[in-house]
Amino acid sequence: MDIKDLIGRTITAVTVLGLCLLIISPNFLNQSLVLTFKETARNEAGEKYSIEPEVIRDFVNDRENGLKLYFPHSDCVPAADEKTPATHRCELEARFITSARVNELMQAHGQMLDENRSGVQPHGVERLFGFLTEVDYKNLKIKLGLDLQGGMRAIFRADFDSYLERLKEVNEVELAALKEKVARADTPAEELSQAQTDIRRLEETLNLGAARKEQLLNEAKAIIDKRLAAQGLTEPEVRAQPESFSISVDMPGVANSSEVMNRIQNTVTVEYRIVNDEATNRAQQDSNLGLLREIQLLYREGNPDKADVQELMDQISKNANITLDEGRLFLFWRRARGNSGSPMLPRELRVLGPPVMDGGDLKYAEAVPSGNSAWYMITFGLTETGSRKFGQVTEANVGNRMAILWGDRVVSDPNINEPIYGSQAQITGEFTKEQAGEIAGVIREGALPMPLDVLSVSFVGPSLGQESIIAGIVSIVLGFIVINAFMIGYYRLVGFVAIVALFLNLLIMGAIMSLLEFTLTLPGFAGAILTVGMAVDANVIIFEKMKEDLRAGKSASVAIESGFAASFWTILDANITTLIAAVILYLPKDGPIMGFAIVLFFGLVSSMFTSLFVSKLILDWSQYLLRYKKLSIGYGFN
């Protein structure tokens, strides 16, 4: 036996297993939770009051209604940072801090805790793997699904019938007019070509095929994702399910279900207003720049108190003598000039008149390259009503700017260079691809692409989730023990090799799940239990072949070599068929089934590595060191 080959294979195995152990370690080591307390809050009457250090100390030590209720075995140690004194910031260490527990704490004490500056901190190992992401750390913790940590699940079904009716209502007049133009013999060639193009586009829009429905479903999913992110929820999981034309939304740890449902289904308003340049210039005078920087600082630090922002806005309006007739003061949000990677913040002021159009007047928007420069522009299409309205507004405001608002934020204010009467228009400027995409997204996301009907809403309590975790772990441990007892009883000392391979298989599978940021659910536990049972299957095939060779009088070393060589293709074929089944289960991308399929797939991959590579490595080393001629493999139970 070649010692160099043994050493080379050992280095490979140790490297893989050591890396897996490092990757999975953040799931079992202590985690650090930082809690930042607000310095001020507002009561029900809207009056501001200070949160004193004594109140915070009482909350941190309270076992009935305070922090000790959530983390009874951990002390929150005062720890100041550059923005917050130690009286209003502390850190605690504990194992298995779930997002549901953090959510529950934040929702119960939101008046006191600043959720934007509180949260679980990345582990040192996660920072070590930061090169895998755009941020400075890689999340290596296996997330717990809704059924394991509690929360809410809502399933929405897309109402494509209502959507199609609305499309026909919006476009049928325009489509009829275009067809009439094409039918006329006196239509100029250029207009004829444009009309035919518009007809094809409208007909494609009205044709809701499977691909178009899936696209709309994914657009709705993206909008819901953004709304949940704005809600401050930790680790929500939104899945589009094209087969049933539905969207499943899992929100671990959610308590206020009605507020979340309203947030998902409601539409943030998109409006179009004319900029009052004279009043805007007064608002942006030097005396107000300091107040604008204060507003920017409030948003930079996190989710600010809206009342504080409004007070500063009112002061700017007062300083600039802005009257109601002149319009309302808004914040213009953009990135720092020359730095497309900087955060979106309020960097300028705009005084705007009343709304002249809203999101319902537009049909679509997309970012496209500008023909004569390296910049991008935004093209958008208008409804028939929107076209008339847009033509009237642009005719009356040539030379002015039209601001596009997303909620209360101005995201763009292009100049109106000439009246625009057609059903299409464009916004030009020095936009990067990302910036143009953001603005097009703002225009598109004025509403969900189609109505969503609530199919079901279900709740899972944290106690039930805890019971599921315990039951799953007990099942895996029990299966592990029973399989180990069988392998040792049936195969004697060689059975220990299978036990080691099985343990290492679980280690590798857990590391893969951590690296993929896998969300573990009850079906995932089922997949892990099944993998534990199937992982020893390869060892059984190998050991039985070895027993045949030993019965035939072959030496131990020959039996080991031939046992693995003869079993390789049988094991590979058996596992490939199961892997194909796992892939088929994954393709529908239904949450619970997908979790089962992922665990099963990677569990089989890791089991092939441990049974075919690691098991042989252990037996080869034992043969090399002990030089035994007989192998204690057993011939069944005595």
LUMDOLO-856006 format. One record per residue (C-alpha): x, y, z; residue in one letter. Coordinates in steps of 0.1 Angstrom, whole numbers, plus 5000, padded with zeros to 4 digits. Layout:
N
XYZA/...
//
This chain:
638
500050005000M/501450344990D/501950565020I/502150874998K/498650794984D/497350745020L/498751075032I/497451255002G/493851115007R/494151195044T/495051555037I/492051585014T/489651425039A/490951635069V/490751955048T/487151895038V/486051785073L/487952065090G/486352325066L/482952175073C/483452185110L/484552555108L/481452645086I/478952475109I/480452605141S/478552945143P/475352735147N/476552605180F/478852875194L/477653175215N/476053455195Q/476153815204S/472954025205L/473254395206V/470354595220L/470254975214T/467655175233F/466055495221K/466855805239E/463355945234T/459855815225A/456355945221R/453255865241N/449755805227E/449156185227A/452256235205G/454256405233E/457956325234K/459556195266Y/463056085275S/463855715282I/465955745314E/468855495322P/467055385353E/464055265332V/466455075309I/468254905338R/464854795353D/463854655319F/467154465314V/466854295348N/463054235348D/462253855346R/458553895343E/458054155316N/461554265306G/464654125289L/465153835313K/461753695302L/463253635267Y/466853555277F/466753435313P/470253295315H/472153585299S/473253925312D/473154225290C/476454405296V/476554785289P/478654855258A/478955195243A/479755265206D/480555585187E/476855685185K/475255555217T/476355575254P/476655265276A/473455365294T/471455305262H/473255015246R/474154665259C/475354325246E/474353975257L/475653635246E/473553325242A/473253015220R/470552955195F/469153315193I/466353285168T/464953565147S/461553495160A/462653555196R/464353885185V/461153985166N/458953905195E/461154125217L/461254415193M/457454405187Q/456654395224A/458954675233H/459254885201G/458755205221Q/461955145239M/464154955215L/465755085183D/465254785160E/467454945133N/470454945155R/469754625174S/470254265162G/472453955163V/476054035154Q/478053825128P/480253565144H/484053585138G/483853275115V/481153445095E/483453745090R/486153505079L/483953395050F/482953745041G/484853725008F/481853514995L/479453804997T/479354174989E/479254265026V/481954185052D/480453865065Y/478653545053K/475653425072N/476453065082L/473553005105K/470852755095I/467652945097K/464552795113L/461452795092G/457952905103L/456952565116D/459952545139L/460152895154Q/456553015151G/454953305132G/452453345104M/452053205070R/449753365044A/449053235009I/447753474982F/446253364949R/446653594919A/443353714905D/444353714868F/440653734857D/440254074873S/443654174860Y/442754084824L/439354264827E/441154584838R/443654554810L/440954524784K/439154824799E/442255024799V/443454924764N/440454834743E/439755194732V/443355254722E/443454914705L/440354994685A/441755334674A/445055184663L/443254914643K/441155184626E/444355374618K/445855064602V/442755004582A/442755354567R/444355374533A/445655734538D/447655654570T/451355764564P/453855484563A/455655594594E/452455624615E/451355284600L/454455114612S/454255264646Q/450555174649A/451254814639Q/454054794665T/451654934692D/448954684682I/451454394686R/452554524720R/448954564732L/447954224720E/450954064737E/449954254769T/446354114766L/447653764760N/448153614795L/450053304787G/451853084812A/455153284808A/453453614812R/451553494843K/454753374859E/456453704851Q/453553894868L/453753654898L/457453724902N/456854094899E/454354074927A/456753864948K/459454134943A/457054404955I/455954204985I/459654134993D/460354514994K/457254585015R/458254325041L/461754465042A/460354815048A/458254655076Q/461454565094G/460654195096L/463653955100T/464053675076E/460653665059P/460453405031E/458353495000V/457953214974R/456153244940A/454352914932Q/453652934894P/451852594893E/449052714915S/449453094906F/449953174942S/452453344965I/453353194999S/454653435025V/456253295057D/456853555084M/458653395114P/457953565147G/455253795134V/452653895161A/450754185145N/449153995116S/446654255105S/449254525101E/451454295081V/448654185058M/447654545052N/451254625043R/451454345018I/448154415000Q/448054795001N/449655014975T/452055294982V/451055594961T/452955704931V/452256064922E/453356324896Y/453556694906R/454957004890I/458057154907V/457757514919N/461257634911D/461057974927E/459857834961A/462357544958T/465257794954N/464057974986R/463857645005A/467357544995Q/468957875007Q/472057845028D/470257905061S/468257575056N/471157355045L/472057275081G/468457165088L/468556945057L/471856785069R/470056715102E/467256535083I/469756335063Q/471556235095L/468356115110L/467655885080Y/471355775078R/471155645114E/468055435107G/464355465109N/463855815123P/460955955144D/458656095117K/457556375141A/461256485144D/461656495106V/458356685102Q/459456945128E/462657015108L/460657025075M/458157275091D/461157485102Q/462557495067I/459057595053S/458857865078K/462358005071N/461558005033A/458058155038N/456457875017I/452657925015T/450057665009L/449357824975D/452957764964E/452857394973G/454157144998R/457857075008L/459256734999F/462556565002L/464456464970F/466156124975W/469156024954R/472655884957R/475756094961A/476756244928R/479556044912G/479055754936N/476455504924S/477155274954G/476255534980S/473055505000P/469755664989M/469255955012L/467356295012P/469956524997R/467856814983E/464456984988L/461557034964R/458457244967V/455757074946L/452257164935G/449156944937P/449256594920P/448656614883V/448856234876M/449055914896D/450355564891G/447055454876G/447755664845D/450755454836L/450855094821K/454555004822Y/458055134826A/461455004818E/465155114818A/466755114784V/470155244771P/470155594758S/470955584720G/473555864719N/475355824753S/476555574779A/473755664802W/470355494806Y/466855644803M/463355534814I/460655474789T/457055444801F/453655384785G/450455574793L/446855464793T/444455644770E/443255864799T/446855914810G/447956014775S/445356294773R/446156404809K/449856394802F/449556594770G/447556864788Q/450056874817V/453156884796T/451657144772E/450857374801A/454257324818N/456957334791V/460257444807G/459157324841N/460057004859R/457756714867M/458556534900A/457856164904I/457056074940L/457155724956W/455055774987G/456456105001D/459856074984R/460856254952V/462956014932V/463256204899S/462256544885D/462956554847P/462456864826N/459456894803I/461157004771N/458056994749E/454456884750P/454056504749I/450856374733Y/451656014725G/451055704746S/454755674753Q/457255904770A/460755894784Q/462756034813I/466356124803T/469356214824G/472656094836E/471255764850F/473355454855T/471755124846K/470955064883E/469555414889Q/467355394858A/466155054870G/465355184904E/463255474890I/461455234865A/460755014894G/459255294914V/456955374885I/455955004880R/455454944917E/452755204922G/450554904925A/450754524926L/450554404890P/447354214898M/444954174927P/445853914953L/443153714971D/443953575005V/443553195003L/444653115038S/446253255069V/447753025095S/449653075128F/452252865145V/453152935181G/456752925193P/455952655218S/454752425190L/457852505170G/460052425200Q/458252095204E/458852025167S/462552095171I/462851865201I/460851595183A/463051625152G/466251615171I/465051315192V/464151135160S/467551195144I/469351085176V/467150785181L/467650675145G/471350735148F/471550515180I/469450235165V/471450225133I/474750225152N/473549945174A/472649735144F/475849805125M/478049715156I/475949405164G/475949285128Y/479349395115Y/481349405147R/484449625147L/484049725110V/480649855120G/482450135138F/483750255104V/480150305093A/479350495125I/482250735119V/481150775083A/477550845094L/478651105119F/480851275093L/477951265068N/475751465092L/478651715097L/479151775060I/475451795053M/475052055081G/477952255067A/476452265032I/473052375047M/474852655066S/476752765035L/473552785015L/471752975043E/469252695043F/465852745061T/465252425081L/461652315083T/459851995095L/460051835061P/463751925062G/464051725094F/462251435077A/464851455049G/467651445075A/466151145092I/465750965058L/469351055050T/470550895083V/468850575073G/470150575037M/473650685046A/474550335059V/473150165028D/476450215009A/478450075038N/476149765039V/476649695002I/480449735006I/480649525038F/478549245023E/480849224993K/483849215016M/482248925035K/481848735003E/485548774995D/486548675030L/484348365028R/486148284995A/489448285014G/490848615002K/493048825025S/491749125044A/493549375022S/492249214990V/488749195005A/488849575014I/490049674979E/487649444960S/484749534982G/484949904974F/485849854938A/483049614931A/480449824950S/481250154935F/478950144904W/476149984923T/476250254950I/476550524924L/473550394903D/471350364934A/472150714946N/471750874912I/468250744909T/467350894943T/469151214934L/466951244903I/463951204925A/465151474948A/465651714918V/462151634905I/460751714940L/462752044940Y/461552174906L/458052284917P/459752494943K/457052444968D/458452545002G/458052235024P/458751984996I/461652184984M/463152175019G/462851795020F/464351764985A/467351994993I/468251805025V/467851465007L/469951574978F/472951704997F/472651435023G/473051174995L/476051364980V/477851385014S/476951015022S/478650904989M/481751094999F/481950955034T/481050595025S/483250564994L/486150785003F/486350825041V/485350475050S/487950325027K/490550565040L/489950455076I/490150085066L/493250145046D/494950315075W/493950035099S/495349775074Q/498549965070Y/499150015107L/497949685121L/498849455092R/495949225102Y/495248915080K/491748865094K/489049125094L/486449145123S/483449205101I/481048945116G/478648715098Y/475448835114G/474148825150F/475248525171N/
//
